[in-house]
C-alpha cells in the first residue's frame, strides 16, 4: 500500500494542467508498476480520469511474477519502513527488521566514510588522542612541517587536495619543533601514517616522491601502493606519464659533426 500511495500521490501532484489521452491503454510505466504489484490497472485508469468499468473486460487471470522485494525496499527510508510495519505490510516483521538493520548499516558506513575532509592543525598535547588513539578507528596522516621549508608547503597543498576526496582519512599537521624536540629540518617534510594504534609507514622528505614537483596524485599513488586507500582511480604511477611528456627531443636545428680530434662537436645550424 505504501508503494501504491506514493505512486498515486505523484500523479496527483502533476497538476490539473496535465491532460491524458482518453483511451483504455496503459503506459509503459503503468505496465511496469502493474507487473510489480505496486498499482492495479484500475488505479492507472482512475489516475487518467477514466471509469475502469468502461474499459476493462472480463479476462482470464494472468499469473504475474512476484514483485522484487529488494527492489521495492531499496529507496525506502527508515520512517517509511516503520510505516510498513504499522500497516502490517509484512507478516514476518523479522524480515523488515533485517532490511531496517541493513539500511542503518549503510547510513553508518556513509557517515564513517565522510567524517573528515579537511587538514587540521594540532599541538603536542593532542598527539595521543588525535593520532595514536584515533588511528584505531581510522587511518591518520600527520604532517610534521616548518613554514620556512618550501617542500612542506608542497606537501600541504597535496594533502589539502586529497582530504575532501578521501574523507575517511584523517589529515593532520603539526610543527616539527612542537611534535619532536630537535627534529632536524633536513628531514622535513615528514609524513607519519598511523593505523591500529601504531605507525604503518612514513615519508621522510619529498625525495620519496617527486621533490618540489610533487603533486597530489603522487601522494595518492603512494597511499594506494601502501594499502592506505583502495578506491584510487589512478592506474599507474603518475610520474611515468609526466616523464614521457618531458622526454627530451633533438632540436631540428642541431647538427652533429665529427671533428678531427675524434669527438663530436655540436653546431647550431642557424
Beta strands, then each sheet from edge to edge (+ up, - down):
strand 1: 119-121
strand 2: 140-145
strand 3: 170-175
strand 4: 190-195
strand 5: 198-204
strand 6: 254-258
strand 7: 264-268
sheet 1: 1+ 3+ 2+ 4- 5+
sheet 2: 6+ 7-
end
